[in-house]
Amino acid sequence: MSGDYQLVQLANGEKTMFSVSYGEKLHPGLGPRAEAELLYVRQLAVCERLAAADGEFVIWDVGLGGAANALTALRATREIPGQLRIISFDNTHAPLAFTLRHAAELRYPQGYETVLAALLDSHRVAFTNGKLQVQWEFHLVDFPAWLSGVKNLCQPPAIPHVIFYDAFSPAKNPAMWTLPVFANLFRALDPQRPCALTTYSRSTLLRATLLLSGFHVGVGHATGLKEETTVAANDPGLLAEPLNARWLERALRSDSAEPLNEPVYLRRPLSPATAAKLRQHPQFS
Ligand SMILES: C[S@@+](CC[C@H](N)C(=O)[O-])C[C@H]1O[C@@H](n2cnc3c(N)ncnc32)[C@H](O)[C@@H]1O
């Protein structure tokens, strides 16, 4: 949406973007650089996993927005020889175009303006990032709709090793947080390729949704405003602190834990059927 984005300053002096239509800031805690570094890049051990990868390492960057998460990953990986593919998704160009116009104030895009301009224009760019060969694709799609048809694409996308899941909040953007979306995302992974996803929410509803989609789920690091975040994986070996039986007991008593089946935000306790499925999840048995 044209005119949707504004620059705002956080208490620590960092600048971030604010979406008028969603009424939310993109990196509201510590700002774009620190939040992207802590929550996405370090939490998913991107540098370590890229360095150990045999061949191309693939990041799915869900909610490209102003590209802070992707650019932070690029800055962190410059000294690692290897091949990186970033597959970014968004249903609008607007935040990326805004970021390019405000690169000087936002600072994190500086040095990558040519790459961002090529991504905006052509939706794909190949370049050398220090010692790293990078291919960056931008899929301008409605992510839930795209994901539901992924198996039928003529050219399926490369399967990810890590996923940055950075949509607006479930209350403001429920379409990105439903059980069918995460179930389709889990099905798009390769069981032979360990993959971890992180997101800023620690809500019981989100964690129950990820578990019921097939993921193993763990506690993620604190960042800025959040005392905990969430990490999910198709391989429990990627989780430092898996949710335990105490979490399950709290979820069973919570007044907001039932996954969203439709893109409508509802706070509801677990239904008896969902509670039974959660109890049977291999993580708790
Ligand atoms: C919190 S912002 C992402 C910030 C971004 N990761 C960054 O580092 O700057 C959420 C993004 O999700 C996008 N989004 C919202 N609904 C979407 C949908 N249905 N499909 C794809 N992207 C969507 C928004 O346009 C927005 O850019």
The ligand as a Gaussian input file, in Angstrom:
#p B3LYP/6-31G(d) Opt

LIG

0 1
 C        6.981000      -7.607000      10.504000
 S        7.050000      -7.344000       8.784000
 C        8.553000      -8.151000       8.294000
 C        9.822000      -7.415000       8.630000
 C       11.011000      -7.958000       7.881000
 N       11.271000      -9.353000       8.176000
 C       12.259000      -7.148000       8.046000
 O       13.277000      -7.718000       8.467000
 O       12.236000      -5.948000       7.762000
 C        5.837000      -8.486000       8.162000
 C        5.809000      -8.589000       6.668000
 O        4.877000      -9.630000       6.323000
 C        4.257000      -9.255000       5.110000
 N        3.005000     -10.003000       4.908000
 C        1.790000      -9.769000       5.489000
 N        0.862000     -10.612000       5.024000
 C        1.506000     -11.408000       4.126000
 C        1.064000     -12.476000       3.285000
 N       -0.208000     -12.890000       3.304000
 N        1.970000     -13.075000       2.480000
 C        3.257000     -12.654000       2.455000
 N        3.728000     -11.640000       3.237000
 C        2.871000     -11.023000       4.057000
 C        4.058000      -7.766000       5.265000
 O        3.834000      -7.130000       4.018000
 C        5.344000      -7.330000       5.962000
 O        6.299000      -6.885000       5.056000

